[in-house]
Amino acid sequence: MAVSSSQSNSVTLAVCGKVNADSLPEIGRFIENGQRNRQQVVLDLGEVTLLDRAAARFFGETLKRGVEVVNCPLYIKHWISPENTHEPED
């Protein structure tokens, strides 16, 4: 992961490779810091190749919180869609 750009009103994190539950705390801190500084947070998922279930749920929740996702492959966009990331009922 790398910050690809930072402007006074927005900040972008480029995420690449496989994203799993171990990556989420760092991404979460990035989002919190940006929101704390009243910046629009943008996640560039153009180089993401695979997500685990926890990551898909996490990204779906971030969309609900106003984080923008760009360059997202269609198959990943489907996985992180908020309507697809709810918890399964027992």
KESE-355892 format. One record per residue: residue in one letter; residue number from 1; z, x, y of N, C-alpha, C, O in turn. Coordinates in nm, 3 decimals, m for minus. Layout:
> rest,nr,nup,neast,nnorth,caup,caeast,canorth,cup,ceast,cnorth,oup,oeast,onorth
> a,NUM,Z,X,Y,Z,X,Y,Z,X,Y,Z,X,Y
...
! end
This chain:
> rest,nr,nup,neast,nnorth,caup,caeast,canorth,cup,ceast,cnorth,oup,oeast,onorth
> m,1,0.000,0.084,m0.118,0.000,0.000,0.000,0.000,0.088,0.123,0.059,0.196,0.125
> a,2,m0.067,0.040,0.226,m0.073,0.115,0.350,m0.093,0.020,0.465,m0.165,m0.080,0.454
> v,3,m0.030,0.052,0.576,m0.054,m0.026,0.697,m0.190,0.016,0.749,m0.211,0.132,0.785
> s,4,m0.282,m0.079,0.754,m0.417,m0.043,0.796,m0.436,m0.058,0.945,m0.521,0.010,1.003
> s,5,m0.360,m0.143,1.009,m0.369,m0.154,1.154,m0.244,m0.219,1.208,m0.176,m0.295,1.140
> s,6,m0.217,m0.189,1.330,m0.102,m0.247,1.397,m0.137,m0.265,1.543,m0.167,m0.168,1.613
> q,7,m0.133,m0.387,1.588,m0.155,m0.418,1.728,m0.027,m0.481,1.780,0.062,m0.514,1.702
> s,8,m0.019,m0.498,1.910,0.105,m0.550,1.967,0.140,m0.689,1.914,0.258,m0.723,1.905
> n,9,0.040,m0.769,1.879,0.071,m0.906,1.834,0.047,m0.929,1.685,0.074,m1.039,1.635
> s,10,m0.004,m0.828,1.613,m0.023,m0.845,1.469,m0.012,m0.712,1.397,m0.029,m0.605,1.456
> v,11,0.016,m0.721,1.268,0.026,m0.603,1.185,m0.034,m0.638,1.048,m0.010,m0.746,0.996
> t,12,m0.111,m0.545,0.992,m0.181,m0.570,0.866,m0.135,m0.470,0.762,m0.125,m0.350,0.787
> l,13,m0.109,m0.522,0.642,m0.076,m0.438,0.528,m0.190,m0.451,0.428,m0.221,m0.561,0.382
> a,14,m0.253,m0.339,0.394,m0.357,m0.338,0.291,m0.289,m0.312,0.157,m0.225,m0.209,0.138
> v,15,m0.304,m0.405,0.067,m0.243,m0.396,m0.066,m0.355,m0.366,m0.165,m0.463,m0.426,m0.157
> c,16,m0.330,m0.274,m0.258,m0.436,m0.240,m0.352,m0.380,m0.220,m0.493,m0.260,m0.199,m0.513
> g,17,m0.471,m0.229,m0.591,m0.434,m0.206,m0.729,m0.364,m0.325,m0.791,m0.387,m0.440,m0.753
> k,18,m0.277,m0.296,m0.886,m0.200,m0.398,m0.956,m0.073,m0.426,m0.876,m0.004,m0.334,m0.834
> v,19,m0.044,m0.554,m0.857,0.077,m0.594,m0.784,0.166,m0.668,m0.882,0.126,m0.767,m0.943
> n,20,0.290,m0.618,m0.895,0.384,m0.684,m0.986,0.518,m0.702,m0.915,0.531,m0.669,m0.797
> a,21,0.613,m0.753,m0.986,0.744,m0.783,m0.928,0.809,m0.661,m0.863,0.883,m0.675,m0.766
> d,22,0.782,m0.543,m0.915,0.841,m0.421,m0.858,0.790,m0.393,m0.717,0.860,m0.327,m0.639
> s,23,0.671,m0.440,m0.683,0.612,m0.417,m0.550,0.663,m0.514,m0.445,0.653,m0.486,m0.326
> l,24,0.718,m0.625,m0.488,0.748,m0.734,m0.395,0.856,m0.702,m0.292,0.843,m0.745,m0.177
> p,25,0.963,m0.630,m0.327,1.063,m0.600,m0.222,1.004,m0.523,m0.104,1.038,m0.552,0.011
> e,26,0.918,m0.427,m0.130,0.857,m0.350,m0.022,0.764,m0.438,0.064,0.766,m0.429,0.186
> i,27,0.685,m0.521,m0.001,0.597,m0.611,0.072,0.680,m0.710,0.152,0.648,m0.741,0.267
> g,28,0.787,m0.759,0.092,0.877,m0.852,0.161,0.939,m0.790,0.284,0.950,m0.856,0.388
> r,29,0.981,m0.665,0.276,1.038,m0.596,0.393,0.934,m0.583,0.504,0.966,m0.601,0.622
> f,30,0.811,m0.551,0.467,0.703,m0.541,0.564,0.685,m0.673,0.639,0.675,m0.676,0.761
> i,31,0.682,m0.783,0.563,0.664,m0.915,0.623,0.781,m0.948,0.714,0.761,m0.994,0.827
> e,32,0.903,m0.925,0.666,1.022,m0.955,0.747,1.023,m0.874,0.876,1.055,m0.927,0.983
> n,33,0.989,m0.746,0.868,0.987,m0.663,0.989,0.884,m0.714,1.089,0.912,m0.721,1.208
> g,34,0.767,m0.749,1.042,0.665,m0.802,1.131,0.708,m0.932,1.195,0.691,m0.951,1.316
> q,35,0.764,m1.022,1.116,0.808,m1.150,1.171,0.927,m1.133,1.265,0.938,m1.204,1.365
> r,36,1.014,m1.039,1.234,1.128,m1.011,1.322,1.079,m0.962,1.459,1.140,m0.992,1.561
> n,37,0.970,m0.887,1.458,0.911,m0.836,1.582,0.812,m0.934,1.644,0.739,m0.901,1.737
> r,38,0.811,m1.055,1.592,0.726,m1.163,1.642,0.578,m1.127,1.640,0.502,m1.160,1.731
> q,39,0.539,m1.059,1.532,0.399,m1.024,1.512,0.339,m1.114,1.405,0.409,m1.158,1.313
> q,40,0.210,m1.142,1.417,0.139,m1.211,1.310,0.122,m1.111,1.196,0.068,m1.003,1.217
> v,41,0.169,m1.147,1.078,0.159,m1.058,0.962,0.034,m1.096,0.883,0.012,m1.213,0.851
> v,42,m0.047,m0.995,0.853,m0.170,m1.014,0.779,m0.164,m0.926,0.654,m0.134,m0.807,0.663
> l,43,m0.194,m0.984,0.539,m0.203,m0.908,0.415,m0.349,m0.900,0.375,m0.415,m1.003,0.356
> d,44,m0.400,m0.779,0.364,m0.538,m0.756,0.321,m0.534,m0.730,0.170,m0.486,m0.626,0.125
> l,45,m0.584,m0.826,0.094,m0.579,m0.817,m0.053,m0.713,m0.778,m0.113,m0.735,m0.799,m0.232
> g,46,m0.802,m0.723,m0.033,m0.936,m0.691,m0.078,m0.943,m0.592,m0.192,m1.040,m0.592,m0.268
> e,47,m0.843,m0.507,m0.207,m0.844,m0.405,m0.312,m0.746,m0.435,m0.426,m0.722,m0.350,m0.511
> v,48,m0.690,m0.556,m0.427,m0.600,m0.595,m0.536,m0.683,m0.627,m0.659,m0.781,m0.701,m0.650
> t,49,m0.644,m0.572,m0.772,m0.718,m0.595,m0.896,m0.649,m0.692,m0.990,m0.714,m0.759,m1.070
> l,50,m0.515,m0.700,m0.983,m0.441,m0.784,m1.075,m0.305,m0.818,m1.016,m0.243,m0.736,m0.949
> l,51,m0.259,m0.940,m1.043,m0.126,m0.986,m1.001,m0.051,m1.035,m1.123,m0.111,m1.092,m1.214
> d,52,0.081,m1.013,m1.125,0.158,m1.081,m1.228,0.203,m1.216,m1.171,0.178,m1.245,m1.054
> r,53,0.266,m1.295,m1.253,0.306,m1.431,m1.211,0.401,m1.428,m1.091,0.389,m1.511,m1.000
> a,54,0.495,m1.334,m1.091,0.590,m1.325,m0.979,0.517,m1.293,m0.848,0.551,m1.348,m0.744
> a,55,0.419,m1.205,m0.854,0.344,m1.169,m0.734,0.260,m1.287,m0.684,0.253,m1.312,m0.564
> a,56,0.198,m1.360,m0.776,0.120,m1.477,m0.736,0.208,m1.580,m0.667,0.170,m1.636,m0.565
> r,57,0.327,m1.604,m0.723,0.421,m1.697,m0.662,0.465,m1.649,m0.524,0.471,m1.726,m0.429
> f,58,0.495,m1.519,m0.515,0.538,m1.458,m0.390,0.431,m1.474,m0.281,0.462,m1.516,m0.169
> f,59,0.306,m1.441,m0.314,0.199,m1.454,m0.214,0.177,m1.599,m0.176,0.149,m1.629,m0.060
> g,60,0.188,m1.691,m0.271,0.177,m1.833,m0.239,0.283,m1.876,m0.141,0.255,m1.952,m0.048
> e,61,0.406,m1.828,m0.161,0.516,m1.861,m0.069,0.492,m1.799,0.069,0.524,m1.861,0.171
> t,62,0.436,m1.679,0.074,0.412,m1.616,0.204,0.308,m1.694,0.283,0.316,m1.703,0.406
> l,63,0.210,m1.752,0.213,0.111,m1.835,0.282,0.179,m1.954,0.349,0.143,m1.991,0.461
> k,64,0.276,m2.013,0.280,0.349,m2.127,0.336,0.431,m2.087,0.459,0.459,m2.170,0.545
> r,65,0.469,m1.958,0.467,0.550,m1.909,0.579,0.466,m1.856,0.694,0.520,m1.797,0.788
> g,66,0.334,m1.876,0.689,0.250,m1.839,0.800,0.189,m1.700,0.795,0.127,m1.657,0.892
> v,67,0.204,m1.630,0.683,0.141,m1.500,0.669,m0.006,m1.524,0.639,m0.041,m1.608,0.556
> e,68,m0.092,m1.451,0.707,m0.235,m1.464,0.685,m0.280,m1.369,0.575,m0.235,m1.255,0.569
> v,69,m0.369,m1.416,0.489,m0.426,m1.334,0.382,m0.575,m1.321,0.410,m0.643,m1.421,0.433
> v,70,m0.626,m1.197,0.407,m0.768,m1.173,0.432,m0.828,m1.093,0.318,m0.757,m1.028,0.242
> n,71,m0.960,m1.100,0.308,m1.036,m1.023,0.208,m0.986,m1.047,0.066,m0.984,m0.954,m0.015
> c,72,m0.946,m1.166,0.038,m0.886,m1.198,m0.092,m0.994,m1.240,m0.191,m1.069,m1.334,m0.164
> p,73,m1.004,m1.171,m0.306,m1.101,m1.214,m0.407,m1.075,m1.359,m0.449,m0.960,m1.403,m0.454
> l,74,m1.182,m1.431,m0.479,m1.169,m1.573,m0.512,m1.073,m1.600,m0.627,m0.995,m1.695,m0.622
> y,75,m1.079,m1.518,m0.732,m0.992,m1.544,m0.847,m0.845,m1.526,m0.810,m0.758,m1.596,m0.863
> i,76,m0.817,m1.434,m0.720,m0.678,m1.416,m0.675,m0.639,m1.528,m0.580,m0.526,m1.576,m0.585
> k,77,m0.731,m1.569,m0.493,m0.704,m1.680,m0.401,m0.661,m1.804,m0.479,m0.571,m1.876,m0.437
> h,78,m0.727,m1.828,m0.592,m0.689,m1.943,m0.676,m0.547,m1.926,m0.730,m0.470,m2.021,m0.729
> w,79,m0.513,m1.806,m0.776,m0.380,m1.783,m0.832,m0.269,m1.800,m0.729,m0.161,m1.848,m0.762
> i,80,m0.295,m1.762,m0.604,m0.189,m1.765,m0.502,m0.190,m1.893,m0.420,m0.105,m1.911,m0.333
> s,81,m0.285,m1.980,m0.446,m0.291,m2.106,m0.374,m0.156,m2.177,m0.387,m0.103,m2.190,m0.497
> p,82,m0.098,m2.222,m0.274,0.035,m2.284,m0.281,0.046,m2.397,m0.383,0.152,m2.415,m0.443
> e,83,m0.061,m2.473,m0.405,m0.052,m2.581,m0.503,m0.052,m2.530,m0.647,m0.021,m2.605,m0.739
> n,84,m0.085,m2.402,m0.667,m0.083,m2.344,m0.801,0.039,m2.258,m0.828,0.054,m2.207,m0.939
> t,85,0.126,m2.240,m0.731,0.236,m2.146,m0.747,0.372,m2.214,m0.764,0.475,m2.146,m0.756
> h,86,0.375,m2.344,m0.788,0.503,m2.411,m0.809,0.561,m2.374,m0.945,0.489,m2.330,m1.034
> e,87,0.691,m2.392,m0.957,0.759,m2.362,m1.084,0.723,m2.468,m1.187,0.721,m2.586,m1.154
> p,88,0.695,m2.428,m1.310,0.667,m2.527,m1.414,0.791,m2.612,m1.444,0.904,m2.563,m1.442
> e,89,0.768,m2.738,m1.471,0.879,m2.827,m1.504,0.910,m2.815,m1.653,0.820,m2.793,m1.735
> d,90,1.039,m2.829,m1.686,1.081,m2.821,m1.826,1.062,m2.954,m1.896,1.092,m2.966,m2.015
! end
